[in-house]
Amino acid sequence: MSKTNQTLSPYLDVPPDPERVIEGLRDTGYEFETSIADVIDNSIAANAKNIEVTVVMDFGGNILVSVTDDGCGMDRDGLINAMRYGSKRRADQSSLGKFGLGLKTASTAFCRRLSAISRGIDGGEVHKATWDLDHIASVGRWELLLVPAAAEEIKLLDNVAKGNTGTVILWENVDRLLKAYAIPDGKAARNALKRYVDNLQFHIAMVYQRFLDTNDTRATNVSISVNGTKVLPWDPYCLSETKGPIAEKLQKVQIGDSQTAEFRIRAFVLPRKEEYSDAVKAKEARLTNDMQGLYVYRENRLIHGPDWLDMYSKEPHMTLCRIELSFDHRLDDAFQVDIKKSRILLDDSLYEWMQKFLQGPRREGQERYRKGVAATVSGTAALLHAVSNNVIHAQADNLKNAEIREVDGATGDVTIANKNGTTKLRIKLVEQKSNGECHVQPVDSLQDGVLWEPAFIDGNQAVRINTGHQYYHKVYIPNKKSGVTIQGLDSLIWGLCVAELGNVSESNKRNFEEMRYEVSRILRRLVEDMPDPAEE
C-alpha cells in the first residue's frame, strides 16, 4: 500500500514549551510559609518523625532553604517520579499530597534551582535530582539533572536521618523571597529574612498543630524545627481555658451513588482578655480581628483560614469566635480543594447549612464580646471627658444663655428663662459624679435611646451623653486616645444643648425633642457598618 493511501491519525503529540510552562507555574500564588508547608506535607506523607527546616543567608546575601526529614526516603526511580510534574498518585489517598505538583510549584515559586536528595535504604546510596530552570530555558527540554550527592549534602541529610532513610529538599538561587537590597547581606536584608522565619514558625505551629501536639491523638506525632528551634503547637481554641466547644456537629455528606462521608464542625467562643488565667495565655490566644472565623482541616492539616468563607466579613465583635471544620480526602470534591490545598469552596447546600449552624455560635461570641466592650466603655467614659469639661468651663460663663427660675418638686418640671421668655421643661438637674464633671456627663443610657440630652449639672448648662448608643461605641471609643477629637465631639454636642436651652420655648420645645430623637436614630444607622472598637 502506498503512503498516499495510508490513513493519517488526527491526533498530534504537542508537548508544552518547557520554559513557558515552568516559568508560568512559578506564579501560582504561593506565599513563603505556604510553600514550605507544601514541602513539609511530603515529609509527613513519607512517615517522617523529625523534620528540620533551615533558612539561612551567606555573606553574599544568597539565601539557602532546606527541608530535611527522616521519612522513608526514595530510590532513584522514586526520586525521578517525585520530581516529575504531575507525579504518580500515591497509593494512600489520605496522604497530605494531592495533585503531584506541590513540591515543584511551591519550591520554584521562590527558587530557580530545586534539588531532592534522598536515601531509600538504611545505610544505602544517596541519590540526587535537580531541576535547574536556567538550564531548561537554555536547552528547551525537560532535562532533570541526576548526579551523586555532594559530601555536604549527605551531611545535611544525616543531621536528621542519622544514616537511615530520609530526604532533603534544597532551594538554591532563591530569587523571589527578598527584594533587591543595596547591601544584599546587610542588616535590613537580614531583618527582613528574620521576619519571614518568624512568620514561618507561627504558620507551622498553626497548620500542623495536631501533628505537633503529643496529646492530640487525631494525627501522628511529628517534631518540626526551624533553624534549630523546635516548633510548639498553637491551639486556636485555647482548650485549657475554654474546656470545650459550645456547639458541635458531625454531618454526613453524600458522595457518589451509594457512599457517604462526614465532616465535623466545632464552635468555640474564647474568653475575653481579662478572663484568662494569666497574661501569658491571653497573649498566646492572639485575640485579634484577623484570627476569627473558620479553621478548615483536611486530614488533620489546616488548609484554609481563619476567615468566614465569604459568608461574613471580619468584624471586631466576632473576635472571640473560632470554628473548627475537619474532613478527610473523601470530601475533596465536595469542598473543591484547590491545587495548593489552601482554599475550599462551598456549594449552595453546604453554604446554607453552614450559615444556619453558625448563627448560635456567632450570637454567643458577639454577646460575650459586647459585655467586654460595655465594661471597657464604662471604665473609659469616666475619664474620657475630663479635658472637655475643663475647656468648656473656661468659656461657659461667656456662653450662658439660659438659667433656672423654678423647680416643681412634685412634677420635676423645671422653668428656665432665655431670650424667648420662660418655658417649663422636663430636664435633668444633676450633681457632678466626679470632680470637674460640670458640663459633660456620660451615662449608661437615656430615654428613647437618644445620643444626648440637655441638662444642668450643679446649675451649669450641660449635656448628658448616652454611652450605650452605637455612635459612642464606634466613634468616641476608637478615638479615646485623641484628646482633640474627643474635645471636638463634646464641644459640638454641648453647643447643640446650649443652643437648645437658649432658644427653646413653649411653642417649639417638642420640635427640639423630636430633632434629638431623629438625629440619634440617623446616627445609629450611619455607624451600623463601621467596625466595632477592638477589645483591649
N, C-alpha and C positions, 0 to 999 in steps of 0.2 A: 504494500500500500504506500503510495507516495505521501510525502509530508503535507502536500496541499489538501489531502483528503482526511488528514487526522483532525479529530475534534479537539479544539483548544479549550483548556479549563477556564471558566470565567473568574476563578479566584486567583489573586496575586498575593504573594508574600511581600508585605510592605512594612518592614521594620521601622520603628520610630528613630528619628535622629537622636543619637545618644546625648550629645551636648545639650540640645534644646530640652530634652526630657529631664535630664538630671539637674540642669540649672532651674527648670521650672518647678521641680519638686522641692527646691530649696525655699520656695515661697508659699508653703502650705500653712503658715501662720503659727508656727511653734514659738512659745516663749522658752527662755533658757531652762527654767525649772521643769516645765512640762516635757521638754526634750530629754532631760536627764532621767525623768521618771519613766519615759518610754524605754530607755535603755535598762533601767532597773527592773522593769517588767520582765525583760528577757532573763535576767539573772534569777528572779523568783520563779519563773517558769522552768528554769533549769535546776530547781530544788536547792538553790544556794542557801546556806545558813549564815554566811557572812559576806557582806558587800562593802567595799571601800571605794568612796568617790574622792578624787583629788582634782582640785582646780588650782593651778599654780602659774606664776609668771616668771620668766627668766630675766636676766639683766638686760636683754634687748627688747623687752616688752612683749615677747612671744608667749602666748598662752597655751598650756598643755592641759588637756582634760582626760581623765581616765576613770573607768568604772570597772572594778575588779571583783570577781566573785569566786567562791569555791563550789560552784554548781557542777553538774555532770560533765561539762566540757564537750568538745566536739573533735571528731577525727577530720581528716582532710575533706572527705565528701560532705560531712555535716557542716563544715565551715563554709564550703562553697555554697551550699544551699542557704545557709543563714545570711550570706551576703548577697544572695540573688534578690533583685527587686520583684516582690511577689513570690516569696519563698513558699515551699510546700506547706500545706496545712498541718498543724500539729495533731497528733493522734488524740491528745487530751483537749477536748473542746472547752474545758473550763480554764484553760491557760489564759494568763493575762494578755498574751499576744493574740492578735485577731486577724489582721489582714496581710501579714508578712511584709509590711513596708515600714513599720515604726522605727526599727533600728537605723535603717538607712536614711529615711526622710528626716527623722528627728536629729540625727547627727550632722548630716550635710547642710541642715538649716543654719549651722554655725561654723562648720569647718569644711575645708576643701580636700582634706586627706583623712580618710577613715580606715582604721585598721582593726581587725579582730584577731586576737592571739589566744590560742586555746590548746589545752591538753585534754584528750578524751579518755586516757587510761592512766591510772595512778602510776607515776614514775615514767610515763611514756614520753613520746616525742611531742614537742610543742610546734604547732602549725600557725602560720600567719597568712592572712589575706588582706589586701588593701585596695580600696577604691581611691584613686587619685583623679580628682576632677579635671585638673590641668592636663594630665596625660590623656584622658578620654577626649577632651576637646582637641588635642593636637593630632590624635590618630583617627578620630571619628568612629571608634568602635567601643563596644562594652568589654574592655580588657581589664580583667581582675588580676592584680599582681599577687602571685604566690611565691613567697621567699621564706627562708628559715628565719625564725625569730632571733633578734639580737640578744646578747647576754643581758643587757639592762632591762629588756622587755620580759625575759624569763624571770629575772629577779623581781620585777614588779608583780608578775603573776604569783610567784611563790611567797611574797609577803602575806598573801591571803590564802592561797591554795596549799602551801606547805609541801610542794612536790606531788600533790594529788591532782585530781581533775579540777578544772576551773577555766575561766575566760577573762581576758582583758579587752575592753573596748577603748580604743585610743583615738582621741581627736588631735590632729595636728593642723597647722596652718589655719588656726581659728581666726576668721576674718570678719565675723558678723556679731561679735559679742560686745566689744567696746568700740566707741567712736575713735577717730584718729586724734591722739593727744600730741601736743608739741613735744613733750618728753614721754616717749612710749612706756618707759618703766618708772615714770615719776610718781610722786605722791598722789596726784589727782587720779591717775590711771589705777594705781593700787587700791585707793579708797573706793573707786567705782567697782573694781573687781570684788572687793570685800563685801559690798552691798549685795552683789549677785550671790555670793556664797551664803551670806546671812539669810537672804530670801529663800535660797535653795534648801537650807537646813529646816526652815519652818515648813516649806512646801512638803518635804519628805515626811516630817513629823505628822502633818495633817493627812496626806494622801495614804500613807502606809500605817496609819495608827493601829489598825487591828493586827498587823503583822509585827509591829514593834512592841506591842503591849503583851507581855508574857502572861498576863492574867486573862487575856481575851482568847477564848477557845474557838472562835469562828474562823481564824486563819492560822496558817503555820507560822511559827516564830522565826523571825529574821532579824539579824543585827546589822544595822546600816551606820556607817561612819562617813563623815565629810571632813576631809583634811585632818584625819586622826581623831576627831571628836565624835563620840557616839551620839546618835540622834535619839532623843527620847520621844515617846508618842505624845501627841497633843490631842486631848479629848474635847471636842467642841461642845459636848453636852454636860460637862462638869459633873459627872456622876457622883463624885464624892460629896457634892453639895446638893444636887437635885434629887439624888437617890433613885430616880427612875422617870419614865415618861409620864406625861399627863394624859396621853392618848396613844393607842397602839392598834394596828390593824394588819392582818395577814390576808392579802387579796389575791384571788385566783384569776388568771387570765387565760383565755382560750388560745392555743397555738395549733394550727393545723385543724384537721377534721375531728380528731379524737383525743388530742393531748392537751394538757393544761400545765401551766407553770404558775408560780406565785411570787409576789414581791411583798416585802414587809415595810411598813411605814410607822415610825415612832415620832411623836411630837414632844419636845422639851421646852419648858419655859424656865429660863435661868434666873437665879436670884439677882436682885439689884446689887449694885456695887457695895452698898453699906451692909448687905445681908450676908456676905461671905464670912467664913470662919476666921480668915486672916487676910491681910492685904496682898500677900503673895498670890494666893489663889484667885483673888479678884483680878489681879493684873494678868495672870495666866489665862483667864477666861476670855480676854480680848473683847470686852463689851463695846464694840464699835459698830457703826452703822453697816459697814461692808461685810461683817461676818454673820449677818442674819440670813434666814432663808433655808432652802433645801440643800442638803448634802447627799449627793447621789453616789451609791457604791455599786460597782459591778464586780462580782467575785471578790468581795471584801476590800476592794481597792477604790478609793474615792476617784471618780472620773469627772464629776461636774459639781460646780457650786463653790461657795454658797451663793445662791440667788433664788428668785421666785419663779424661775422658768417662764418668764414673760407673763405670768398671771397677775403679779402685783409689782409695783415699784418699791424700792427700799426706802423706808421712812424711819426716823428715829424711834417712833412709838412701837416699832416691831423689833428693836434691838435685842430684846431678851428671848426672841422666838427662834428656835432652831429645829429643823425637821430632818430626820434620818430616813432615807429611802434606799432599800437594798434589794438587788435582784441578781440572778446569775445569767450565764451566757445564753440560756434558752429564750430569754426575753430581749435579746439584742435587736431583733427586728421590730418588736413591739415598741421599744423605746428609741428606735432609729439611732443607734450608737454610731458616731462618726469615726473617720479613719484615725483620728488622734485619741480616740476613746476619752474625749474631754467634753463632749456635748451630747445631750439627748433631746429628743423632741417628743411631745405628747400628741397622740391623735385626739379627736374630739371627745370620745367617750372617756379616755383616761384624764383628759383635761377637766372635764366636768366632775368626774369622781374626785379628783384631787382638790378642786376648789371646794367641794362640799365637805370633804374631810378636814380641810384647813380652817374652816370657819370657827370652830370651837377653840383650837389652839391659838389662833391669831387674836381672838377676842380675849382670851385669858392673858396672853402676852401683853396686849395693849393695856388691859386693866392694871396689871402689875407695874408696868412702866409708868402709867399716869399717876399711880399712887406715889411713886418716887418723884415724879416731876412736881406733883402738888406739894410734897414736902419741901422740895427744893425752892419752889416759888414762895411758900410761906416763910421759910427761913431767910430767903434773899430779900423779900419785899420790905422787911423791917428796916434794912439799911440802904435800900436802893434809892430812896428819895430824899436822903439827908441833905445832899448838896442843893437839890432843887428848893427845899424848904428854906435853906439859908439865903439863897439868891433871891427868891421871891419875897422873903420877909424884908429884905433891904429896900424893896420898891413898893411894898404893899400899901403903905400909908398914902403914897402919892397916887395910887391907882384905885383907892377905895371909892366906890360909887353907890354903896347901899349900907344901911345899918339897921340893926334890930330895934324895933319900937315896943313890941309887946309879945308876950308868950302866954298862950292859953294853956294853963296847966291841965285842964280837963280833956281837951281835944288834942293837945300837942301842936296846934297851929301856931305859926309864927307870923307876926305882922312886921314887914320890912318897909323902909322908906327909901325911895330913889327918885330920880328926876321925873317919873310919871306919877308920883304921889305915894300912897300906901297900898300895899297888897298883902292879903292873907295867904300864906303858903304852907304846905306840908313839907317842911325842910328839917334836916337833922341839925341839932345843936349838940356837939360832942366835945369831949375833952381830949387833950393830947394823950396818945397811948405811950409815946416815948418823948424824951426831951427834944424840943425843937420841931416836933411834927405839928406845926401850926397852920399849914396851908395845903399840904398834900398828904392824904392818909390812905394807905392801901387797906382794903377789907376783903374778906373771903368771898363775898357775894353781895349783889344788890338786887332790889326788887325788879322783876321783869327781865332780869339778865342784862341790864344796861351796862355799858362800859364805865360810865361816870355819872355823878350827880353833884350838884352844888350843895354846900354845907357851910356851917360856921363852926370853926374849931376855936374854943375859948374866945369867941367873939370875932375871930378873924375870918375874912372871906376865904373859902377853902373849897377843895374838890376831894371827893372820896372816889377812889379808883378800884374797880372790881378785878381782883387778881384771878378770879375764876373764868374771866372772859378769854376767849381764844386769842384775841388781839394782844392781850397781856402776855400770854404764853409764847406767842410766836413773834412778837415784835419787841416787847420790853426785855424778856429774859435773855434772848440771844444777844442783846446789846448791853447786858448788865455791866460789862467791863468798860463801856464807853460812856463816861460821865457826861460828856457834851450831848450825846444822843438822848440819854435819859432826861437830862435837864431840858432839852428842846421839846420832848414829848410832854413832859409835865407842864412846862410853861404854856404850851398850846392848849391843853385841856383846862388848866387853871384859868387861862384867859377866856375860854368859852364860858366857864362858870361865872366869872366876874362880869362878863358882858351880859349874861342872862340876868344876874342879880340887879344889874344897873338898868335894865330895860324891861323887866317883867312888869306886867300889870294884870288887873282882873280880867281884862279882855283877851290877853294873849298868853296867859300862863299855861293854858292847855296846849298851845302850839309848841312851846318850849319843851314840854314833857314829851310830846309826840316826836319832835325833832331828835331828842336824845335817844328815844327808843328806835327810830328808823336808822339813824347813823350807826348805832350799836349793832343792829341787825345786818346792815350792809357791810360793816367792817368784819363781822363774823364770817360772812360769805366770802369776802375778798381774801381772807387769810386761810381759807379751808385747805388749799393746795400748797400752802407754804409748809416747809418742813418743821416738825416739832423740834424744840431745843434738845440738844444732846444731854443725856442724863450724866451728871458729874458726881 
